[in-house]
Amino acid sequence: MIDFNKEANEIKDELISIRRDLHEHPEVGFEEVRTSGIIKDFLKKEGISYIELSKTGVCGIITGEKDGTKKTIALRADMDALPIQDMKSCPYSSKILGKMHACGHDSHTTILLGVAKILNKHKNLFSGNIKLIFEPAEETVGGARYMIKENVLENPKVDCILGLHVDENVKIGNIEIKKGVVNAASNPFNITIIGQGGHGAAPHTTVDPVVVASHIVVALQSIVSREISPVNPAVITIGTIHGGTAQNIIPGEVKLSGIIRTMTKEDREFVIKRLKEIVNGIALSSRAKAEIEIEESYPCLYNDDDMVDLIRNSSGSILGVENVLEQKAPHMGVESFAYFAMEKPSAFYFLGSGNKEKKTTEPAHSDLFDIDEDCIPIGVAIQSLSAFNYLTK
């Protein structure tokens, strides 16, 4: 039996060096040219074939040499950084002004490279295929949906897919996972209220879009508080309000923008429907007009029961069952892995990277974010064993 934990730690220094290099040279969505090059060079060195797709995306494939199953399991890592100035003081802080790996995607890429190295070394011990999916632009447009359109889940056809995300709120040496809904769906929206402008001293001659917009902001909150089940998390946030040029002028229009986050397909459809009805209703009753744009963005991320059991059993062997924790509630953040989860049975879990002594508990998407690099071989071992178990048991 392969000791994946031992083998992952044997290449720990190599992987940390890769992660730090990626951290020093962050690239944002669909600009990951250097990162993609590092991935391709690594795969070439290991004798792993790959294809390029979705501009900067890469998909490697390892084909087992043993007779048996023809199943294919995919493992996914995201690659992109964020437009944030790195304020950490450490030897590997970002060298690129205004860009930073503030969400751990450098470590996700590194972990998948480690998995590739180990599983390719042992391909004589399993049958079937392992696809290594390196996804660009997770933070922006969701590179997963572009990769799916370009048939990353075909030839050979993927049967299931696994993903992970480092988490500063989970202690190093633990993971968190749950069945069912893991992350929220997202629907950004824009609303334009069109009224009739005029003098601030003569509001009766106008249709004041500022007042209409104010009523809408308040009314939308009643959807969550009074129309969604209290046990189902949901959020409607108005993030911007723009209108007017002077204190004594009633503007002709006001623009609002915001975000909807929901946890079920049914709630998502209902909130979108009610937002349109409320906005149009208030505008109509106020003699104004409304223009509404709602983006169909990231879907809910659902974990498959059997795939969760696969991760739990494999990670229990690596960490001990007492360190495989239940994720208590879904995250309101979004995750483009959800596009893959809509297509195939999947499991997505959170790899502990938090360590107060090493100062790796700063929140993701902050300018001080960092990880405890001891999580890298842990992630490699769990992903490797999970894929191996799927193809051999």
Steps between C-alpha positions, in 0.01 A plus 500: 500500500627845409573732793368819339566707811868398500540560127334840519736609775800374302424762233387768745802728446461484122132587528554787741755643257243484220230658717725787605601566140132514399427725799772742394364516144119517522289526186129587485227330298591389145842665539660194664756455220802453725306277740375289211856468372624374836222240508573379147875482564438297816269257321747460212779424746285232662405350163131594537310595185276807504281724291462877508154655507306806616788737418730417792342182636676164502370145528747219563411133480650195668392164361526203731696203367319227690216304342161573650267796530468759224372763743638852495532727804586869465684715753473877468714793613445870426792717389414871511588775745315815609550873431622570855827656617692250712584661835673199656862530600654166406760366252233387253258793502365606161741670263217618275353837594129480579470122460507231766412137565261601776277192475746211493476402135879479485484224760214323318707491180803379691303224671369370168852496357609292799210262443598470134857409590404230749213338309694495174781321683255227604286474185594132472289436811165627374276489194284774356593867462577804711438843351691793650297815437673836555226762476561866411289800598318343795476836675348691210283324243529141618747329270335164568206577271735583213694180554177298504393658170836396357434138607747471786266238650510288181754284317517308726169572667535606865296299751561719807708795615666615823610846613635669810557848638740608772319661793656727759208434732576127512798400715799345327470120509121503461257510211133595488248338268124457477236336287250708306538875445854630558502847341237753398380596155567856384291742294647849457243756388466855373186714531438832328210713625392748235298795625467862395752749627444857608561762766544382856263774617220373274482122549133497396609568142731199496502124543774468759707184435692550826184446705398205280844341539484550876170313522646219289809460720284454808235285334749251359610405851153364572559219249758337726336591831142414408489284186792255534493224759697607810701176481621577147786753485453777244639850450398799289757778521488839331865591449478825305258790453581767242288799404494877503747779443403774747308563822223695332448280193273197483674264254337324208621156605664303779706184460522221757716191496520206731529127554265211575631192683281193545549137600240313293389507139142568614598797717717636223214499251257642755723789610569601139127494423407702809776756446362573155141520628586734789721732297253527214206535739653784700615677185157471340319625812735800507458589128860397432648230278744227594765317301632182663800290405565180698806293419480120513830457681649217709252225596469327837772247569356160595706213640409144403451265797717218364782735404493658845535152650800439272671815632411424861639148483817604321569806716428298812783267401734797455397723792310275738120496504492745792649767273243459223246759610143567392450833327215637710340732247536595134725792409331810359797550269491358149728247336530421130558133580120505518490489119684167510275377780196570282640262239649213702483342849743712699647579837653830606659544842699749705861427586618648827775761457443708812776531756507794742867445583593531133259791449295320235155586631451824306182482290503396136486794258689715748841656435664296779370157398741209523492126566681258726695314231477180701155465344649440157620140553178429689295610200722298267459185709122531533441569130739224393349238729145600409565464127690175553222354715236598244680318221602192699208426732 
